[in-house]
Amino acid sequence: MKRVLLALCLASPLSAQSLLYRTPDLGGTWVPDPAVVQFNFLHRFYYFSTPHQVQNFPMFTLALGLPANTALGLRYVTRSDVNGNNTVEFFGRWRPLGREGSGFSLSLTPAYNSAASSFDGEVSGDWSGGPVTVSGSLRGASHPFAQGAARAGAGGGLVVRLTRYIALSGDVASFFNPGPAEKPAWGAALSLVIPGSPHTFSIQVSNVGDNTIAGSNRRSQLLSAITNKPLYGFEFTIPLHLSRFRPWFHPNEVSQVVPLRLIPSVADAPAVEIRMTGIHYRADTVTVNAGQSVRWVNADPLVHTVAFDDGSGTSAEIPQNGTFTFKFDRPGTYPYHCTQHPFMKGVVIVK
């Protein structure tokens, strides 16, 4: 059952979207891999004890990964700060530098807020080292909340990963020129990776009920009208790999499964080590000399393999913390993939 779920969904805590590398109300630098659809459902609410009533603030993000570290997507907010109306924020994202969750990364996000008729934008930067990610953003809106002139703001946040499955995060943001009734936005979260699945989940507390670029700069005005307390809620991330849906459109296509020769692991000292984490080979392309070895290390809580695309063979299943080492005797280019997760791909170049 686990493999079926993973065949339908692509999990990448670093490249697709993981709440272990992002705070509740900052956009972050994440970009889905090409042909991956990222769906994030965010639900926040406030509970009135007298009378017993719940005010809901559901929101979701949908984004499609494109080549060259780009994406197109939208955010849908059911109770925006534009007179409480529904709004759709259409956005693009380009990450010209880095990879989310590894060192420094930078992204640019132009957007259009339909309810406010406002052209907005965000420049985000992340730095990740060890268990810590520090985030910052600069934001601007041409006609925020359909009121007045253009405005700008900034935000910052911190994520601390307690384990590979659990993280704590928090952020704060504000306009540079807040109005008398505007308070800074803030949020905090306990985030979890669901073991054996591609999903992340977080329990959140925040005063933001509109997670658009403009709305994330201040406390929700709708919330301020009913209480001085924050909202509570959760977020759930779902990455979907489009190639997994090919059988829907080609129902008569028969997959020819050819058994691959099992390649034993050698005991040689490796010239290069490739980690498998976040359902990715973290070094997509490596170069070695003929006669040298490459070692793959599985840091995921899932089984992976190393299968060569030319059909020459495959490793045995590599469990969590397991390794596979292969010696390359002849020059050439050796593309490979994981048989359990065919979207995992890499290349070894042998000189």
TORLO-179581 format. One record per residue: x, y, z of N, C-alpha, C, O in turn. Coordinates in pm, whole numbers, plus 50000, padded with zeros to 5 digits. Each point is the difference from the previous one (the first is absolute). Layout:
<pts>
XYZXYZXYZXYZ
...
</pts>
This chain:
<pts>
500834988050000499175012050000500865012550000499695009949934
501424989550141500905011550007500535003649862500085011849965
500304978049956500555002749869498965005849906500315008349914
498454987250102498945005649916499845014850026499895008049907
500104995750221499855014250034501175008149948499825011149949
501384983450062501175007449957500095000849848500595009349946
498814980949986499975000849854499095011149952500205005549892
498804997750189499055010549962500495013750040499625009949937
501214991050165500415013050052501505000950009500664990350038
499885020949929501425002450011500295007350129499455010850024
501404983550059500375006850123501395005549986500934992749965
499235019850060501315006150002500045010850105499635011449973
500824985050147500045010150103500855012149962499825010750057
501104987849847500845011349964499565006949872499955012349996
499734980249900499755006349872498545003049974499715010049935
499384981950112498605002449968499395009750100499705011449965
500124984550154499475008750104499914992150129499334989750004
501325014850099499934993650129499855010650107500705010149999
498394987550093499815009450110501164999750099500045008350091
500904982449894501184999850085501045010149955501055001450063
498685005849827500925010249951499305013249974500565008849935
498224992750116499245012249975499205003750124499504991350071
500375021749954499235004950114498535002049958499714999649880
499375002650214498575000149966499565010649899499134997449917
501475014750089499465010949920500995006649906499715010549944
501474983550036500945004849900499934990949878499824987850013
500335018049868499874992249878501104989749981499764989449943
501455013650105501104990849981500535000249858499555008049918
501404983250053500634999449868499674987249926500624997049898
498424995250152499724987149938499455001549859499235009149970
501194981749943499504998849864499804985149973500954992350017
497865003349941499824985749970500924995749886500345008149914
500044979350087500754994549887499145000549874498775000250011
501835000049871499205000149877498984988649996500314988750035
498485014649921498884990449987499514994950135499374989550008
500935017850098499464996950132498995010850038500315011949992
498514984050048498985009350048500034999850152499864989550063
500315022349995500045001250146498685005750048499595010849958
499744981950131498745004650059500195001150150500304990050067
499525022049987500115002450144498665005050052499495010249953
499944982750142498725004250058500265005850138500574993450086
498995019049933500195007250127498635003750056499225006849934
500514988750186498715003150063500255006050138500654993950085
498815018249935500105006650131498605003750047499095001949919
500754999150212498665002550053500085006950135501055000150065
497825005649975499855005650134498714994750060498964999849934
501114995950192498844994150066499435009650104500705004850088
497984997949899499285008050098499324990550099499264991149958
500995010750170499354991450099498555004150026499164991650032
500555021449953498635004850022499635009949890500555011149997
498554985449911499444986649982501024990749936501035004649950
498704982650052500934990449941500025001749848499044996749931
502065008650021500105003149858501464999749957500895003250079
499344992949797501354999649945500075008949877499204998549907
501745010650091500285008149883501184993649926501094998850056
498684997249820501014992749923500705009249900499395008949942
501894988650040500825007549904500774989949913501224999150013
498104993449900500714990249917500705006749882499505009749943
501674985150021500815005149889500734988249937500234989950067
500135011349806500844989749942500915005949893499725010549942
501384982450034500985003749898500134988649902500074988450040
499965014849830500164990149894501075005249906499895011249949
501164980950026501105004749916500534988549914500064988550044
500325014949833500574990349906501475003249978500355011249963
500514978850059501425001749976500314999749851499484991649927
501385017550029500425001249861501524999349992500675000650103
499894998049777501474999549990500665012750051499355010350020
501954988849999500865011450038499605006150134500065012150018
499554979450077499665004650135498915010650001500105010050071
498864987949848498885009349994498704992750031499934987749994
499055020150039498694994350031498925010449973500255012050005
498554983149966498815008349990498954994450095499844987950012
499445021250056499024995050094499005010650042499965011049946
499244985250151499015009250055499764996950147500184988850046
499425021550025499524998650138498545004050002499625010349944
499564981850121498585003250011499705002650148500234991550085
499245020449943499705004250137498515002550010499455008049924
499884985350168498545001050009499535012350076498895004849978
501955000450113499605011750078501185009750004500705001350100
499485005549788501155008849987499765013150074498905002850048
502155005149960499905013350062499475010449903499995011950031
499584983849850499355009149906498494998950023499294993549924
500245013150181498585000250037499454986050028498804997749985
502054993350056499554986550031499664991649880499454989150015
500875015649864499674992849878500984988649974501135000150048
498404990149873500914989949948500985006849905499645009649932
501584985550064500965005449905500894988949949500244990050069
500255012049810500994991049942501255008249971499945010449935
501174984950116501285006349970500754991049903500444989150036
499715015549840500774992749899501465003850015500345011850014
500544978249984501415003350018500894991149913499634988949962
501545016450010501084992349942501175000150096500075008750087
500834982049900501185000050087501204995049922499934990349924
501165016750096501284996149942501044999850110500175009750074
500524979149937501084998950099501324999649924500434989349957
500225022350026501255000449922501214994850076501054997649940
498815000850189501164996550081499634989850106499055001850075
501734987449929499904990650110498864990049989499294999349901
500584993150205498974989950016499445001350140500765001050096
497934998949916499405001450132500534989050093500014988249964
500415015950154500474990350099501474996949993500484991550076
500285015049835501424997149987500765013049973499965005149888
500725000250214500745012449983499085011749978498915000850058
501535008649855499215012049974499214998549872500524995049900
498225009250103499174999949880499225013049992499715006350102
499964997749775499335012749975498894997849898500204992849902
498645013350121498904998749904499335013549978500025008750086
499394992849794499255011949961498584995649966499814990649923
499195016250136498604996049983499145011949960499555007450087
500214994749783499015010049958498604994150014499814988049984
499205020650045498644995050024498975010649965500315011849987
498444983449998498875009049977498864995950091499554988549995
499975020750088498894997650092498715004349933499805011949973
499314978549999498815002849922499005008950074499405008749938
500424989450191499015007850074500455014550017499175009149998
502134993050019500525013550020500405006849870500295011949998
499734980349891500515005149872501395006050020500295011249958
500564980950109501315005050042501104990949945499924987850010
501125018549933501184992749957500984999850118500485010550044
499804977650005500824998350120501274992349967500144994549890
500785004950204501234992649979500734997350129499805006850101
501074983249895500764996250118501374995049958500134992349905
500895012150167501364994749987500304992650130499995006050108
500294981149882500214991850119501394993949999500534996549895
500055002350223501284993450015499984990750119499435003250104
501204985249882500124990350108501464996050015500744999449902
499654998150221501294993650025499784988350093499445001650109
500994986549848499854987950080501374994250029500814997949910
499424999450217501224993650043499724991150119499515004750103
500784982449883499694990650108498514999850029499204998449907
500405003150219498584999350034499265013249989498835000850039
501825009749909499425013550003499785005449860500844998349912
498025008250067499755007949879499575014050042499075001750079
501635008449868499665014050025499415005749871500604998449893
498255008150116499305005149882499755014950010499865005550110
500105001049776499675014149995499305003249870500164992949900
499065017850099499305003949877499775015049997499825006450103
500204999049776499605013849973498774999249910500014992749901
498935014950132498744999049928499525013749956500285010150064
499014990049826499415012449953498664997349935499774989249945
499335020750061498664998949941499625013549940500155010350065
499354989749811499685012549932498705006250051499855012249999
499214979450046498695005050044499454990750108498954993949981
501765004950132499644989750100498605002150057499615011250035
499654977849975498664999950060499055009649928499005004450057
501334998949817499195009249919499875013750067498985006849988
502084997050084499975012750073501325007549980501074994250019
498865018249943501155008850005501124996649903499804993149900
501385012150133501164999149913500804987350029499664992050087
501415006549835500874988350014500664999950138500275010450059
499984977649989500634998350131501024988749992499954991549912
500985008850184501034989650007500154995450144499645007150093
500894980949922500214994650133501104989549999500604997349896
499654996950219501054990050013499624990150109499195003050088
501414985349905499754989850100501234991450022500904999549916
499134993950198501094990850031499494988250080499005001050070
501714987849919499564988150072501144990550029501105001549947
498624988750137500994990250043499344986450012498904998750053
501804991049895499584986150015501114992450072501175001249964
498464991150136500964991550070499494985749992498934996850052
501844994449881499614986049985500534992150119501214998350017
497874996950064500394992450120500484986149963500954994850059
498404999149843500424987249942499745001149850499575010649953
500674978749972499725000449858498504999949972499585001849886
499614996050219498554999449983499245011550066498825002049970
501825005650118499305009950082500745013249997501235000350009
498035010849978500625013250000499095010050070498784998350004
501835012050051499295011550055500345012249915501145001549956
497885007250021500265011649916499195011950047498994998650069
501465013249892499285012250031500425011249907501104999649944
498025010450039500345011249914499265012550045499064999350079
501375012149869499365012850025500195008649876501044999249934
497955009050033500075008649882499175012650023499105000150083
501225010449842499265012550015500225008749878501004998649930
498065010550045500235010649903500985010150059500105001350122
500635005649792500925010350047499255012150056500525007350085
498264994849866499215011450047498644995150050498985003049938
500984989650171498724994550046499035011050043500405010350055
498324987249918498985009350042499724999050148500494990750065
498735018649992499745000050144499364987150051500254995950113
498924997749803499314987950044500704987349955499504989050024
501665012449910500704988249947501054995150099500825007650050
499144979549975500994993650087500844990449918499524994849900
501735002850141500854990849924499394985949993499284995650089
501034997749803499594986049984501024991150070501195002950002
498334986350056500914990250060499364986149994498784998649989
502064991350018499524986350001501024990750062501195003150002
498354985650047500874989750056499414986549966498794998649982
502084991250007499514987049957500864988750056501205001650023
498144987149997500664987150023499764991849874498874996649968
502215000349961499894993449869500544985850007500954997150073
498434994149849500324985850003500114994449859499225003749912
501754987550066500014991449883499244987350036500274993950104
498795002149812499264987650026500854988549948500164998849878
500404992750209500934989549956499364990749897498834996450011
501984999949890499514990949898499065006349901499364992849922
500535020550077499125006849905500705012449947501015004250056
498465001749835500615012249948499445012850061500255010849947
499014988250161499265011550052500655005850125500664993050077
499145020249940500355006550127498755006750055499075003349926
500934998650206498825004950070500465009250111501014997450065
498255013449957500375008950110498775004650076498935001749943
501255000250186499005006050088500445014350026501145002350042
497985007449933500435013849997499165009050090498844997150030
501785013750012499305011250063500535012649932501215001749984
497865007149974500395011649922498915010550009498854996850031
501505015649941498975010549991499725003849855499415010549975
501034981149929499805002449857498874991249949500044987750013
498955018749927498914992549939499965001549850499104994849935
501885012250009500105002449857501464998249963500825008950023
499534979449919501424996949979500505004449863500954994249947
498435016149995500565006149881501245008250038500325001550119
500385003649780501205007850026499685012250086500725002850096
498215004449871499635011850079499414995950134500355005850103
498764984349897499324996050123500904994650107499685000850119
501474993549842500934994350098500885010350068500894996550078
498865016449893500785010750063499335006050123500595008350069
498184987449960499335006050115499014990250060499604990249937
500015012750187498954992150065498715001349919499675010849951
499614978150036498755000149926499035010350057499705000150119
499825008749793499065010250044498644993850035499305005150087
500334984249845498774992850036500114994150139499055000350078
502124994249953500224994350133499975010950106499414998150107
501215013349865500025010950097498615005250031499755005150109
499334993449796498645004950020499204991250096498975004350053
501494983449970499234990950085500724996050128499354996150097
501975005049907500754995950119501425005549994500485003949894
500174996450220501425003650004500884987750012501215001250020
498194987149968500744987450009500424995349862499495005149900
501424985250091500474995249870499104989049944499054995550064
501285000449815499374988649936500824987450027501215000750019
498114987949982500674987150011499694992049874499015002849932
501824987550036499704992349881501104990349964500854996650083
499134999049790500974990249953500255002249851499205006449931
501924988350022500325000049857500464986049961500694993350077
498935002449803500324986649950500515001649858499355006449917
501824987750053500605001549867499894987049922500244989150054
499405012149818499784988349915500705002449866499505007849919
501644985750055500645001149868499524988549910499944988550042
499735014949833499494990149905500884999949875500245010549940
500234977850022500854998749882499114996549881499364989549999
500595019349899499054998549891500214987149921499024994349950
502215000850038500244987849922499304987950061499764990149931
499915010650199499314988850064498584998349948499384989550020
500095020949913498634999449952499914996249852498935000849940
502184995050002500004995949859498964989149970499365000849895
500444989150191499014989649970498585005449983499194993549935
500495018250122498675005649981499745003049853498884998549952
502155005949976499855004649863500454989549898499765001449880
500914988150169500434989149913499624986850065500884992250038
497825005149975499554988150074500404986949935500064989750068
500205010449801500334987549931501494997749989500454989949945
500325019350108501454998649994500454989350096499645000250118
501154990549834500484988950081501465002650036500845002349912
499444997350214501385002150045500784986949991499594989950057
501525010549872500854988249986501065000350110500915008349997
498984982850097500924999550112501084989649969499704988249986
501535016350004501124991149971500824998450126500515009850054
499644977849995500804997950121501435004849979500614997249897
499925009950200501355005149992500964991250079499654994350104
501585004649844501034992550071500335007050131500165012250003
499944980150104500325005750131501515002150011500774990649984
499635021750042501425003550010500415000150146499395007150080
501624985249958500445000250140500785012750031500645005849912
499314998450212500775011550046501444995650023500254989150050
500705019749914501424996950019500505006550129499335008750057
501824987149987500545005050127501025011149980500665003950097
499495001349782501005010349973499685013050073498845003050030
502225004749998499815013550055499495009049887500575000049891
498385007650133499415007949891500775012949974500575006050091
499444998049782500545013249964498955010850022500335011650028
498404984749958498885009350014498894993050077499764988049982
499575019550105498864994650074498755008149965500025012350002
498904980849966498745006449963498944996350104499724988250022
499715021950041498954997550099498644999749932499715007949910
499464982950135498624999349955499135005050114499854993450103
499585018549879499195006050105498925008749938500235006449897
498614993750163498895007449944499534994049868499455007149916
500764979950066499674992849876500675006949881499375002549897
501925000350121500845005849895501424994350017500424996850111
500295001949778501444998450006500565014150012499865008049908
500784995250204500355013850029501115005449910500125012249986
500694979249953500955004449897499484994449868500224988249970
499105020149951499364995149878501014994549900499744989949934
501425016650056501054995749907501345000450071500365010150060
500384978949934501344999550059500974994949895499614993249905
501675010250111501054996049907501114992950075500485004950102
499934983349847501104992350060500904995149887499665001149882
501484993650155500924993949904499734985249990499504993850094
500845000449792499854985649983500794992650108501155003450029
498224986650029500634992450108499605004850138500324993550100
498975017949908499555005150129498574995450030499274995549911
500355005750216498704995250045499145011650050500505010450041
498204987449953499025009450052499144992850103499574988649978
500195018050132499164994250105498725008250015500055012250007
498804980949997498715006250027499594996850143500074988450043
499505021750030499614998550140498535004050012499635011149962
499534980150089498575002850013499715006450135500064993450103
499635019649894499655007350123498495001550016499535006850092
499704987149818498545000750008499444988650084500654989650013
498175012150045499334989050071499244990949903498994994150036
501525004849840499384992249894501074991849931501195003250008
498404986349925500924991749924500245006349863499065004549935
502214995950020500365004849867500874989649930500454990450062
499785011749807500934991949923500815009149910499705011949986
501344982549954500775006549894499954990749881500674989749999
498535013849899499824991749881500495007749879499585011349977
501314982649944500565006849884499024999649884499374989849972
500515021949960498995001549895500234990949881499054997049927
502184998550050500274991349885499574985650024500184991449913
499245005950205499514986650030501064990350043499744988050010
501495017150017501104991050036499854994150139500624989850032
498565016650053499814994350132499535010250101499865011949971
499894983150150499525008450108500584995250132500374988450014
499695020750081500384996050135498854992550065498885000149950
501414993450160498924994850083499315011850067500505011249994
498374986450068499335010750072500915005250112500574992250076
499555021149931500885006350098499125005750111499265009549976
500794985050145499155004950108500545013050058501085004649963
498165001350128500465012150066501344997450068500194989950068
500745019449911501384999450051500854989349931501144997850038
498294995649860500774990249923500805006749891499795011749969
501154980949971500865005349895500114990249884499724988150014
500695017249872500314992049882501205006549933500005012149976
501044979949993501225005249937500234992649870499934987749994
500365020049900500244994149868501295005649942500265012050009
500554979049931501265004049938499815001549850499524990849934
500845020950012499865002949859501354997649931500955007650020
499124981949900501274996149938500255006849867501155002049961
497775001849967500175005449865499455014249989498995003350062
501705005249858499485013649979498624999649933499674990649926
499565019650101498665000849940499075008250088500405005250104
498364995849851498955007050075498984989750045499484992449919
500255007350211499154989750059498795006350070500075003150119
498834998849809498785004850067499354988750079500084988349963
499285015450148499374989850085498765005750065499755012149994
499474979350069498755004250065499704990450114500694990050020
498275013350055499524991250107498784992449946499075006349949
500934980650062498884992249946498725002450078498914999549942
501185003250189498805002950079499445013849971498795002250007
502095007349960499605013949978500695004649871501055006350006
498354990749877500695002549872500335014749974500835003049915
498525006150157500325014149983501345003750063500535010849975
500014980350108501345002050054501024996249891500044988649956
500765021250002500954997549892501365006150031500095009950072
500944984249875501355005150016500894995349887499604991549920
501605014050072500954996549896501394999350060500395008650079
500364981049883501424999150034500785000849870499794992249908
501135017650087500885001649882501374994350037500605004150099
499884986549821501294993550026500975004149892499754997849881
501375008150159501015004649903501094989649983500935002149922
</pts>
